[in-house]
Amino acid sequence: MKINIATAHLDLTPSFRLYIEKKLAPIEKLIARFDPASGAEIYVEVSRTTLHHKQGGIYLAALNLRLPKTTLRAEARAEDARAAVDVAKDVLAREIKKYKTKFLAARRS
């Protein structure tokens, strides 16, 4: 699985890149059935939505998972960039599980 990271109005430090890669590693186990050849890609965008606000959900994390037949998307806003990545990862895991039930139901019928 390939992880592409983009940022806007935010510095991507090596420790933050490592944090994102570590958090998204379990996603590979969830998609192993759909993509055994490991051709899936995750596009991660972490940005600061506004430059003048200091409180509230000012960080946005958007994850786009491209599978061979579909694209799954998850978005989250939080007060911290790392927290936004955590919430978006959880949303993406739910989307994968939902897709997995539809995928298996279609194969069984």
N, C-alpha and C positions, 0 to 999 in steps of 0.2 A: 504494500500500500504506500502510495506516495503522498506526502503532505506538502502543500504549497502554502506559504504564509505571506500575507500582505498586511501592511499597517498604514494608517492614515493619522497624521497629527500625533504620532506616538513613536518612540524609539524602540526598535526591536533589538534588545540585548541578547547576547548568547544564552544567558540564564533563562530569559523569558522564552526563547525559542526551544530550549531543552524542556522547559516546563510544559509547553504546548505539545511537544512530541511525546512526552511521558504520559500526559493525560489522554491523548488520543490513541495510544497504543492498544488499549482493550477493544477499541472499535474494530480492529482487524479480526479478532476472534468472532465477533458478531456477524461479520460479512463473509466469513470463510466459505459458507455454503453457496452464496450467490456468485462469488468470484474466486474460484480456486486458483486461477492463474495470477492472482494478485495484480490485476489491472485497474483496480479502483484508485481513485484520487480524491483527496480531501482538500478543498480550497478553504483556507482559514483567513478571515479578515477581522482584524482587531483594530478598532479606531476609537478615537475620542470624538464624540458627537458634537461637542461644543467646546470652544476654547475659553469662553468667559464664565461659564458656570463652575462652581466649586463643589456642589453637593448634588446628591441624587444619582440617577442612573446615567452617568455621563460617558461610560465606556460601553461599546457595542462589540459583541463577538458574533460573527456570522459564519456558520459552517455549511459548506456545500459538499455533499458526498456524491460523487458521480460513479454509479454502478453501470454495468454493461447495458441495462435496459431502462434505467430510470435515474433520476436525480433527487436526492433527499436534502432538505434544507432545515436548519435550525438557527434561531436568533435569540440572543439574550442581552439584556442591559443590566448593568450593576455599577456600584460605586467604585469597584476595583477591576482592573483588566483581568486579573487572574480569576476572580469570582465570576466574571462574565463568561470566561472560557469554560469554567466548571459547569455552570448552569446550561450553557449551550451544548456541552457534551452530553449531559443528562437528557436534554430534549432530543438530541440526535439519536441517542440509544433507544428512546421510546419510539421514535419514528422508524428505526430499523426493525424493532420488534413488531410494530404494526404492519410494516411491509412484509415481514417474514411470515406472519399469519396469512396474509392475502396470497403470498407466493406459494405457500404450502397448500392452501385450499385450492388454488387453481391447478396445481399439479395433481392433486388427489382426485379431482372431478373430471 
